[in-house]
């Protein structure tokens, strides 16, 4: 029922991508996502200090699953410059056949490396013009996420319901849609817009395998669709996050025209990592979609994906009567 141009392209059982999550997309979590029939994606930016650790992460995923998985190349501005061509080359050396880029338009050298190795290239972005640019550079598929999305939202403020069909009308390659996809209803809704697949982040973050501290997971289970907001617009890095105390302080600093140096102690990756690992829900910030209000339990990745596909199938059959 859910065989699409995306499943044909990347070889997964279901047309579902697991959202890449900095500091959380560990090999066991990635492998669990792939084993469940979706596409697990390694976050290469998690390994800035050791290419050996990056290779080891690829090996760990491959040892845990024989299903397809990918490597994400982070193109957002970072305090430490990453050699993304090196990441691509290592992935190719290790037999990874799918690369996801996310963020700004990929540099020519990164694209040349991906295409030179004959890898499948998916580009994740937040606007039609960016999807068109990626297609013109040779992307095999584009992921487009709307304003509901957890994490990077861009500044266009276009919701998924409009953004996905607008992108489909503008490009010829398969389109993966996201932004609030957390269950079978939202999955089928995006596929009904003409998308070849969906990307799922926040729902998988509240899985047993995600290495997010249980305290944070429990706090997010209590959140509603009103408990997220977009911050960091003032520094060109708009992100939708769960509005805890640090997030509200960031919003206040932005409102008072504070600068990046004022924001960094609250928005840094180190603060988030402390939150993820130690369970201090007020230590940092965590990306989260508006769909968090529809999530009411923590369960294994395999069960999340199976339930999502089953519910989407039931609704599809009911609508066909």
N, C-alpha and C positions, 0 to 999 in steps of 0.2 A: 504493500500500500504506500509506503514511504520511500520507494526507490525514486531518486531524483537525479538531475544532472550532477549534483554535488556528490551523492554516494557513488555514482559512476566515476567521477573524477578522482576522489580520494580513497575509495575502497572501503568505507565504513558501512556498518550494518544500517545505521540510522543517519539522517541528515542533520546531525547535531555536532556542533563544535563546543568543547569545553573552554570557557573563557580563561585566558592567561592571567594569572594573579601573582604579582611580585611578592616574593618571600613565602608564598603559599603553594605554588605549583611545583611541589616536590615530586621526585620520581614515583613514589607509591601512589600519590594522588593522581598523577598523570596516567600511570598505568591502569589504575582503577577505572578512570574515565574511558580509556580505550577498550578495556575489557568489557565494559558495559555496552559497547556498540557505538559510542560516540568517538570524536577525535580528541584525544588528550594532547596537550601542547606544553612542551618544556619552555620555561622562561630563561632564555640565555643570559639575560641581564642579572640573574641571581648568582652568576659565577664571574664577577669582575676581576677576581684575584687569582684564579687558577683555571687554566684551560684543561688541566688534568681532571679537576672536579667536574667540569662541564662534560668531558668525555665520559667520566664515570656515571654521571646522571643519565646520559644516553644509554650506556650499558645496562644500568639498573632497570630502566624502563623496558628495554628489549628483553632482558632476562625475565621480566614479570609478565610480559604479554607478547603474543605474536600478531596482535592487531595493529593497524596503522596508527602512527602518532606523528606529531610535527614538532618543529622548533620555532619559537617566536623570536623575532628580531625587533628590539625596542628602538624606535626612532624618535621618541620624545626626548626633549632636552634633559640631560642628567649632569650632576655635578662632576662625575667622572666620565671622561670620554671613553667609549667602548669601540673596540675594533670589530665592527659588525661583519666585515668581509671575512675575518678570521673565524668568527662563529659559524658563518655559512660554510666555509671550506671544511671545517672540522665536522659539521653535520653531514656534509656530502661524503667525507672520508669514512664516516661511521655508518653510511648506508641510509641515512634519513632522506626521504624523498619528498617531504612536504615542508615548506617554509611559510610561516605567517609573519608578515611585517605589520606593525601597528604604529600609528602616530602620523608624523609628518611625511611628505612625499619622500620615497626612498632615494638615496643618492645613486647615481649611475653605476658606481663601482659595486654597490650591493646588488643591484639588479643584474649587472653583468655576471657576477659570481653565481647568483641563483640560476639564471638562464644558461650559463656556461656549463653548469653541472647537470642540466636537464631536469631540474627539480620543479615540482608543482608549486606555484606561488600564489598565495592568498594575501590580499592586502586589506587591513581593517581600518576604516575611517568613519567620519561623522558627517559627510556631506556629498551631494551628487557630484559636484565638480571634482572632488578628490577621488571619487570612484572612477570618473571618466579619465582622470590623469593616470591612475594606476593601470587601467585597461590599455591606454595608449602606450604605456611603457612595457606591456607584455604580461600583466597579471592574468592568471588563469581563472581567478574568481575574486570577488570583492565582498567583504563583510561590512555592512552598514549598520550603525547603531544610533537609535533615536535619543531624544532628550531624556527619556526615562532611564536610560542606561546608567549602571553603576560604573564609576571611574570616569574616564575622559568623555566629555560630552561636546567639546567645541563650543562655539559661541553662536551657532545658527538657530538653536532653540526649536528645531523641527522634530515633532514626535514620530515615533516608529510607524504609525498608521499611514502617515503621508510620505515619510522618507523612503520606505521600502519600495512602494510602487513607483515613486518618482525616479529612483535609481534604476529599477528594472526597465523603465521606459527609456533610460538614457544609455544603457550599456548592453552588450550582447553576451558577456560572460555570466556564469552563474552568480547569483546574488544571495548572500547569507544575511538574514535580518536579525536584529537583536534590540534589546532595550525592554526589560520587564518580562522576558520569557522565563517563566518559573513553573509551568505546569502544562498539561495537555491542551487546555483551552487557549493559552497564549501561544503555544507552539503552533497549533492548527491555524490560529488567526494569522500568524506571520506567513505560514505556508500558503494560506488562502489568498494572500496579497500577491502571490506569484513567486515568492522566494524559493530558492532551491534548497534552503536549509536555515537553521536557526543557530544562534550562539547563546549559550547559557552560562552565566557567571554566578550571580548571587545565590541561585538555588543550589548549585554545587558547592558553594562555600559553606552552606549549612548541611554538609554531609558528614558522615562518620569519618571518612578518609581525609578530609581537608584538615591540615595541621593548624587550624585556627583554634585558639584556646577555647575550652568549653564555656568559660565565663562570657566570652564575647559572643559565641553562638547563642547562648541563652538570652543575652541582652537583645540580640537582633530578632529573636523569635517574638519578643514583646513589642517590636517596632511595628508601626503602621505605614501606610503609603504617605503619610504626612511627616514622617520623621527623617526624611532625607532632604538635602538641598545641594545646590551647586555653589562651590566656593573656588577661590584661586583665579577668578576671572581677571582680576586686576593685574596679574602677572602673566597672563596669556596661557594659563594652564588649567582651564575650567574642568573641575571634577565633581561628580555627584557622590556625596558621602553620607554616612550616618551622622546625624547631628548630635554628637555628644558634647561635652564641655570644651575640649580643644577645638572642635569644629566651630562652635559658636564664638569662641575667642578669635578664631581666624576671620570669621565674618565681621566681627566688630573692628578688627584691625583694618580690614579692607575698607569698611565704611568710613573709618577715620583717616583714610589715605595713607596707611602704613605701607612700607616697602617690603621687598622679598626677605631682607635680613630679619625683619620683625616676624615674618611668617614661618621661617624655616624651623625654629625650635619646636613649633607645634605640628608642622606638616612634614617633617623629615622622615625618611625611611627608618631611621634608628628608633624614633618614637613609635612608629607603627609596629616595628618588629618587637619592641618591648611589650606592646599591647597584645600582639599575636601570640607570643611565647609565654609571657608571664600571666596573662589574663587580667591585667589592669585595664579596665574598660575606659579609663580616663587618661591613659598614657599617650595616646596618639589618635590617628584617624583611620577609618576603614572605608573603602569604596563600597557602595551599596546602591542597588537600583530601587526605584519606587515599588517594584514588584515584591520587595521584602514583606510588605503587608499581607501578601497572599501565602506566605510560608508559615506553617504551623508545627513542623516537626523536623527532627534531625534523623536521617536514616542513611543507609549505605548508598553509594553512588549507583550501583547496579539497580537498586530498588527505585531510586529517583528517576533514572532514565526509563526503566521498564514501565513505571506508573505513568510517566509523561506520554510515552508512545501509546500505551493502552488507552488512556483517556482520550487522546487525540483521535485514535481509531474509532472509539465508540461514538464520539461526537460526529465524526465524518460519516459514519454509517447512518446515524440518526438523521442527519441533514439530507442524506441521499434518498430517504424514503418518500 
